[in-house]
Amino acid sequence: MRILVCEDDPELSAEVVAGLRGAGFAVDAAADLAAADLKASVNDYDCLVVDRGLPDGDGLDLIRAHRAAGGRTPVLILTARDTLADRLDGFADGADDYLIKPFALDELTARVRALCRRRDRPAAAQTRVGDLVVDRARRRVQRAGILLTLTPKEFGVLELLADRAGVTVTRTELIECCWDEMAEPASNVVDAVIVQLRRKLGAPPLIETVRGVGFLLTP
């Protein structure tokens, strides 16, 4: 799941980005509305986390423009503006959630994860492919009843492959969905994660390489 954080305080932005990445999200950052608008126009995000008091305007301007253009990406406002009128304005302009600063990073992560689940995600909390069970709610994976220990990145890649079981997922799609702008598309980051997943999933193998294209998860 890929997130855009629009926050002009460099220390807070770095803290939020690091916390969300540590929770397994791919995260891009923008310090003003112009940068956020550009990134949102070229990337498909699962959630936007937007401050209101930005150098070039109010974060609500970004939300209004996004909704006016037909954008359905969930938006969480992260701001120090804590009056009832502020919150009502946020929801009226298209925000899905509103979190007041200061905040607990664990709460922000939980709220972002809940918003991401609303956006074009399968209704079931679990995806089953043969003897493989991917449990989104608990962030757990089992194969043949055995609980596997995966890193957040490995879980994200496997979740995407399981969602599209039987369909080839390209390397580009994996990078766009599971990594952020800090990833090196030309590097072997995807292949390295696939190697680790194959090792942890064990035999018989579930992940096939479609040469020159990407990867396929089959039971």
C-alpha positions in Angstrom: 0.0 0.0 0.0 1.4 3.4 -1.1 0.9 6.6 1.0 1.5 10.2 0.3 2.3 12.4 3.3 2.0 16.2 2.8 3.6 17.9 5.8 5.8 21.0 5.8 7.5 20.3 9.2 10.6 18.4 8.2 11.1 16.7 11.5 7.5 15.6 11.8 7.4 14.5 8.2 10.5 12.4 8.7 9.0 10.8 11.8 5.7 10.0 10.1 7.3 8.7 7.0 9.7 6.5 9.0 6.9 5.2 11.2 4.6 4.3 8.2 7.5 2.7 6.3 8.3 0.7 9.5 4.7 -0.6 9.4 5.1 -1.9 5.9 3.8 1.0 3.8 5.5 2.6 0.8 5.6 6.3 1.5 6.3 9.4 -0.5 6.6 12.9 1.1 5.7 16.4 -0.1 6.3 19.7 1.8 3.7 21.8 0.0 0.5 21.7 -2.0 2.3 22.0 -5.4 4.6 19.0 -4.8 1.7 17.0 -3.4 -0.5 17.8 -6.4 2.3 16.7 -8.8 2.9 13.4 -7.0 -0.8 12.6 -6.7 -1.2 13.3 -10.5 1.4 10.7 -11.5 1.1 8.1 -8.7 -1.8 5.9 -7.6 -1.9 6.2 -3.8 -4.0 4.2 -1.4 -4.2 7.0 1.1 -3.3 10.7 1.5 -2.1 12.1 4.8 -2.5 15.9 4.6 -1.6 18.8 6.9 -3.7 21.9 6.6 -1.3 24.8 7.3 1.1 24.5 4.3 3.4 27.1 2.9 1.3 27.6 -0.3 -2.2 27.2 1.1 -4.6 25.0 3.1 -4.5 21.3 2.7 -8.2 21.4 2.1 -7.5 23.0 -1.3 -5.7 19.8 -2.3 -8.6 17.6 -1.0 -11.2 19.8 -2.8 -9.3 19.6 -6.1 -8.8 15.9 -5.7 -12.5 15.3 -5.2 -13.5 17.7 -7.9 -11.4 15.7 -10.4 -13.2 12.5 -9.4 -10.5 11.2 -7.0 -11.6 8.6 -4.5 -8.4 8.1 -2.6 -9.1 8.2 1.2 -7.7 11.3 2.9 -6.6 11.7 6.5 -6.1 15.3 7.7 -3.3 15.6 10.2 -3.3 19.0 11.8 -3.1 21.1 15.0 -6.4 22.8 14.1 -8.7 21.2 16.7 -12.0 23.0 16.8 -15.3 21.4 15.9 -15.6 23.9 13.0 -12.2 22.8 11.6 -13.2 19.2 11.7 -16.5 19.8 10.1 -14.8 21.8 7.3 -12.4 19.0 6.7 -15.2 16.4 6.4 -17.3 18.7 4.3 -14.5 19.1 1.8 -14.0 15.4 1.3 -11.7 14.2 4.1 -12.3 10.7 5.4 -10.6 11.0 8.8 -9.2 13.8 11.0 -6.4 13.4 13.5 -5.2 16.2 15.8 -1.6 16.9 16.6 0.1 15.8 18.8 -0.8 12.2 18.1 0.4 8.7 18.7 2.2 7.2 15.7 0.5 3.8 16.4 -2.9 5.5 16.1 -2.0 7.2 12.9 -0.8 3.9 11.4 -4.0 2.1 12.5 -6.1 4.9 10.9 -4.2 4.8 7.7 -4.4 1.1 7.5 -8.2 1.2 8.0 -8.6 3.8 5.3 -6.5 1.8 2.9 -8.7 -1.2 3.4 -11.7 0.8 2.2 -10.2 1.5 -1.2 -10.9 -1.1 -3.8 -9.8 -3.9 -1.4 -11.4 -7.4 -1.2 -14.1 -7.5 1.4 -12.7 -10.6 3.0 -10.2 -10.2 5.8 -8.3 -13.2 4.5 -7.2 -14.4 1.0 -6.7 -18.1 0.5 -4.6 -19.5 -2.4 -4.4 -23.3 -2.0 -3.0 -24.0 1.4 -1.8 -20.4 1.8 -3.7 -18.0 4.0 -2.9 -14.2 3.9 -4.7 -12.6 6.9 -4.8 -8.8 6.5 -6.4 -8.0 9.8 -3.7 -9.7 11.8 -0.9 -9.2 9.3 -0.2 -12.9 9.4 0.6 -15.6 6.8 0.1 -19.3 7.2 0.9 -22.2 4.9 -0.5 -25.6 5.5 -1.4 -24.4 9.0 2.1 -23.2 9.8 2.6 -19.6 10.8 5.3 -17.8 8.7 7.4 -14.9 9.8 7.6 -12.2 7.1 9.0 -8.7 7.0 6.5 -5.9 6.3 7.8 -5.7 2.7 7.5 -9.4 2.1 4.0 -9.3 3.5 3.1 -6.4 1.1 4.5 -8.2 -1.9 2.8 -11.5 -1.0 -0.5 -9.7 -0.3 -0.5 -8.2 -3.8 0.4 -11.5 -5.5 -2.3 -13.3 -3.5 -4.9 -10.6 -4.4 -4.1 -11.3 -8.1 -3.6 -15.0 -7.8 -3.5 -16.6 -11.3 -2.6 -13.3 -12.9 0.9 -12.2 -13.7 2.0 -9.1 -11.7 4.7 -7.1 -13.4 7.9 -5.8 -11.7 6.7 -2.3 -12.4 3.3 -3.0 -10.6 5.1 -4.4 -7.6 7.4 -1.4 -7.3 4.6 1.1 -7.7 2.4 -0.7 -5.1 4.9 -1.9 -2.6 7.8 0.6 -2.8 8.0 4.3 -2.7 10.0 6.9 -4.7 13.2 5.9 -2.8 13.2 2.6 -4.5 15.6 1.9 -7.4 13.5 0.4 -10.2 16.6 -0.8 -12.0 17.9 -2.6 -8.9 17.1 -6.2 -7.9 15.0 -5.2 -4.9 12.0 -7.0 -6.2 13.9 -10.2 -7.0 15.6 -10.2 -3.5 12.2 -10.1 -1.8 10.8 -12.8 -4.1 13.8 -15.0 -3.3 13.1 -14.6 0.5 9.4 -15.3 0.0 10.1 -18.5 -1.9 12.4 -19.7 0.8 9.9 -18.9 3.6 6.9 -20.4 1.7 8.7 -23.6 1.1 7.8 -26.5 -1.2 6.0 -27.0 -3.4 6.7 -23.5 -4.9 3.9 -21.1 -5.2 5.6 -18.1 -7.0 6.4 -18.6 -10.6 8.7 -16.2 -12.6 7.2 -15.1 -15.9 10.4 -14.3 -17.8 10.7 -10.7 -18.9 7.4 -9.8 -17.3 7.0 -10.5 -13.6 5.6 -13.0 -11.2 2.6 -15.3 -10.8 1.2 -16.8 -7.6 -0.6 -20.1 -8.2 -1.8 -22.9 -5.8 
